[in-house]
Amino acid sequence: MKLWKTLVLVFCFYFIFLGIYITIQLLKPVGVKKTEEVYIAKGTSFSGIANTLKERGLIRDEKIFIIVGKISGVERKARAGYYVITPDMKVLDILKKLLKGKVVEYVVTVLPGDSLYEIFDKLSNINQEFKENFWTVIKDKEFLKALNVDAPSLEGYIYPDTYIFPKGMKIEEVLEIMVKRMWSVYDENLRRQTKEKGFTANQILTLASIIEKEAKVEEEKPLISAVYHNRLKLGMPLQADPTAIYGVKRFKEGVSKKDLKNKTPYNTYIIRGLPPGPIASPSKSSIVAALNPAKVSYLYFVSKGDGTHEFSADYKSHILAINKIKKYSNEY
């Protein structure tokens, strides 16, 4: 009986001591004097994570860390990426970060009408690898083929949206997410409509990108689409201003009369038909407008200066509209 009591006491003291030891280990400050980042590679086991932290001097008892991690569910929730470790953190805080998957993330917003140049600016600010490899990857034929892109580059195939991705991703992985988002929006139903109307996906995205750059208000997108569809049917050049400067200068610099003479394969003042690919990232409404032009006979439009346009069915009416707008502008 005394032996049994002794064993019970020994076990009690053991578990009390173990509990105190674990608590001390978890509440110990991490061993850093300044903020650091710890990278956990994709596919790393939880024991591998513990080993990495031990090697960096952030935890003392690797076994305790693994045991607590398994019991608390951290082992199942920990994700790959970069984790920020600050001097005021404790080992318990590291476990909490791993449990919540709080890795360093970047937020990138691609706006409707952004071209690859604007997207490059946004991504190149994140890290050097993106900056160095962007222009090579977006034109890589094998990469384009893998993403089902039949175009000269990824221009127009990156959907305008806000993206959040963890630090450590390769530029290929980031671009793949953005292109897959486009295909989720330009879905099977829209692609079926494209085929039924005798177009390719690249042609519709190209037209949609031009509509995106020309339209300032949503209501006019089907009307602008109609102008270009009507011109295509008649074999008229599209004469879309934004195409004249694509690949020559940034859209924000505006289009001059001199630009309309730029000899590029995208300038629809020089070529007939659609350019070889999109000139910017179109929104869904522009894609839908490209597929569903308004049933009107317009062939021309001119900006009123307030974001809207005056549409005309013939050149004479177009000239009258231009003169009317000029006269109105001079009066006010």
N, C-alpha and C positions, 0 to 999 in steps of 0.2 A: 504494500500500500504506500509506504514511504517512497519507494522507487518510482511508482506511478506519479506521485505528487511532484517528485523531483524532476521527472521528465517533462511534466506539464509546465513547471516553472521555467525549465531550460528553454522549452519551445516558446513560451511567452516572452521571455527576455530576448530570445533570438529574433522574433518577429518585431518586437518593439525596437530593438537595435537596428534591424534591417529597415524598418519604416523611417527611423530617424536618419539613417545613412542615405536612403533614397531621397528623402526630403532635402537634406543638405546638398546632395548632388544636383537636384533639380533647381534649387534656389541659389546655386553658386553663379556669380557673374561670369559671362563668357570671357575668354582671355584675349580681348582685343583692346587696344588703346585708341583706335580710330575706326570709323565705319568701314566695313569691308563687304565684299560680295563673295558668296560661295556658290559655285556652279555645280548643280547636280545633273549629270548627263542622263539622257533618255535611256530607259531600261535598267538603270542602276537599282539594285536590290536595297532593301532597307538596311541590311547589315553593311552594304557598301556605302550608304549614306552616312551611317554611324562612323564607319572607318574614315571617311573623308573629313568629317567634323573632328574626329580624334586627331588626325594628322595635322589639321589646321590649328589644333590646340584650343578648340571651342568647347569640347567636353572632356571630362576626365575619365569617367567610367563608361566604356563603350557598352558593356553587357547590360548595365542598368538602363541605359538609354534605349537599347533594343527591346528590353522587356517592357518598359513603360510604353514605348511606341506601339508594340503589339497589342497590349492590353487596352490602350486608349483608342486604337483604330488608326493611328497616324500611319502605320505601315501601309494601309490600303489607300490612304488619301494623298500621301506625298506625291508631288508631281515634279517633273523635270523643269529645270530653269535656274535662274539666278536669284538667290535670296540675300537680302540686305541684313547684315548683322551689325548692330550698334553697340558701343561700349556699355550702355545702361541695361542691356538685355541679360536675362538669365537663361540657363539651359532649358527651363520650362517654357520660356518664350520662343525658343527655337522649335520646340515640339508643337507649340500652338501655330506657329507660322507654317510648318510642314502640314499640319492638320487642315488648315484653311487654304493651303496651296498658294500662299501669298508670295508669288514670284514677281520679279521686276517685269513690268509690262509696258508696252508702248501703245499709244493711241494715235492712229492715223486716219484722218478724214479726207476722203476723196470726194470732191464736189462735182455735181453734174456739169459737164463742159470742161473739166480738167483734162489736159492732154498729158502725155507721158512726161513732158518737161516739168509740169507742175507736180506730178506724182514723184518724179525723180527728186525734186527739191525737198519734198516732205520726207521721203525715205532716206535720202543721203544725210539728212540731219541726225539720223538715229545712230548709224555707225559707219565706219570706213568700208567695211565689206560690202554693204549695200551700194555705197557710192562707187566703188571700184568695179563691181560686177553687173550693175543694173543694165547698162546699154548692151552688154554682150548677151545677157540672158534673155532680154525681151525680144531679141531677134534670132535666137538660136532655133534652127529649124526642127531639131529633134524635140526640144522643149515645147515648141508651138504645136507640133503634131500630137504630143502626149496630152495636151490640154484641148485637143480638138479645135485648134485655131487654124483656119485656112486663110491666112493673111500675111502681109510682110512683117508684122510685129504684133505685140500685144496691145497696140493702140486701139482703144475702143472696146477692148475685151475685159477691162478692169471696171467692175461696177462701182458707181459712186455710192459710197456708204462709209460708216465709221467702223474701223477695224481695230480690234485689241488683240495683240499677240505678245507672247513672252519673249524677253531678251534671250538671244541665243539661237533663234531660228535663222535658217539660211534664206537668202533672197529668193531662191526658187520656191521655198515653202510658203513664204509670204505672198508671192505673186500667184501661186497656185490657189491659195485661199480666195484671193480677190477675183480670179477668173472663174472659179467654181461658183462664186456668188453671182456673177453675171449669168452663167448658165442656169442657175436656179431661178433667176428672174425671167430671162429669155428662155422660158421653159418649153416642154414638148408641145404644148398647145400652140404657142406662138411660132415655134419652128415648123409645126405642121401647116399653119396658115401661110408661112413664108414659102414653103414648097408648093402649096396649092396655087399661090399667086405668081409662081414662076420665078421667084427670086432665090438667091442663096442667103445664108445667114450673114455672110460678110457684106453683101450688098445692102441688106436691111440695116445692119449696124452702121455702115458707112453713111447711108442716107439719114439715119437717126442721129448720128453725130453732127451732121451739118444742120439739121433741124434744131438740135440742142444749142448750137452756137448762134443761130439766127433768131430763135424765138426768145422773147423776154417775158411773155405771158403765156400761161398754159393754154388758154383758149385759142391762141393762134397757131398752135402746132399742127393741127390737121389742115389748116389753110395753107401754111408754108409747105407742108408735105404735098398738097395738091398742086402747087406751082411747080415743084420739081418733078412730080409724076407726069404732069401734063407736058413739061419740057422734054422729058425722056421719051415720051411717046412720039413727039414731033421731031425728035432728033436735034433739038436745040441745045446749046451748051447751058449748063445749069447756072453759070455765072454767080456762084455763091462766094461772097467776099472772104469769109474765113478760110476757104481752101487756097486762096491766093498767097497767104502768108504761112501756111502750114509747113513746117520744116525750115522756114526762112527766118522767122522771128516770133516772139511770143505774142499771143493773142491780145494781151493787155496793152501792147504798143499800138494797136489799131491798124486799119488798112488804108493806105494812101492810093491815089490814082496810079502812081508808079508801080506799086505792088501788084496791080492787076495784070502786069506784063511779065511777072516772074515766070520763068520757064522751068516749071517743076511738073512731075507726073500727077500732082494733086490739084493744080490750079485749074478750076473748071471754067476759067475765062480762056484758057489755052486748049484744054482737052474737051472732047465731047463725052457724054456719059458720066458715070460715077468714077471717082478716084479709085486707086487700087485697094484702099482700105480706109477705115475710119480716121477722123482727125481729132477725136476727143472721146471722152467717156459719156455715152448717152444714158439718160434716166429711162425708166420703164415707160413713162408717158410719151417720150420721144420715139421709142421703139414701136409702141402701139400706133402712134401717129404715122410713122413710116409705113406701117402695114395697112393703115386705114385712112387714106387721105380724104379730105372733105370732097363732096360731089359738086365741085365748082369748076368753072372754066378759066380761072386765073392763070396768068403766065408771068406776072410781074408783081413786085411789092417794093415799097419804099418806106423807110422809117419816118415816123411823124416826130421823132425826137423825144417822145414820152414813154418809149418802150413798146408802143404798138405800131402797126404798119397800115399803109393804105394799099389795098390790093386792086389790080386791074387785069382785064381780060385781053387787052390789046395795047400795042405800043403807044398809040395816040393818047389813050386814056391815062397811060402811065406817065407820059410827059406832062399832061395836064395836072396830074396829081403831084408831081415833083414841083411844078411851078406854083401850085396852090400852097404847098407846104413852105416853099421858100418865101413866098409873099407873106404868109402868116408869121413866119419866123422874123422877117424884117420889120413887120409892124409891131411885134412885141419883144 
